């Protein structure tokens, strides 16, 4: 009498069963609409937050960037202290009406296939920058506060 032997057919059928079970669990998790929607929203919020970080904490690349030569846009002289000249350069890019310039701005933020809106307003409501491009259906919004010329400004970033 043979003891503790496992049949080859048993092992093969166990592997097939575990493979089908793993595929079914993966399928249910990835195609659950509510889960997928929340994941997409989280990605949009992360992108919006990333852009707001670039704008209010970073000086940009290169350090003295302008509307015709930049790799990444940043508006800060120091974190949370915005520089008026950099805001003016961002306005030049946004108001140029040149689609290739706007696409370059999108790429600098890592938004090749998404739309965005950037608003910079004084807290009394006076608008400094109103920049938008692309589809703005479902979107994520991040609002941050920074300082400009001894006054507080609200930096709003929407990503779709």
NORTA-V320189 format. One record per helix or strand. SS is the DSSP state (~ for helix, > for strand). FROM is the first residue (numbers start at 1). TO is the last residue. Records with the same first field share a line. If there is no record, write none. Layout:
# NORTA-V320189
SS=FROM-TO / FROM-TO
This chain:
# NORTA-V320189
~=8-30 / 33-57 / 84-95 / 99-108
>=61-61 / 66-66 / 69-69 / 72-72 / 76-78 / 81-82 / 116-122 / 127-133 / 140-148 / 151-159
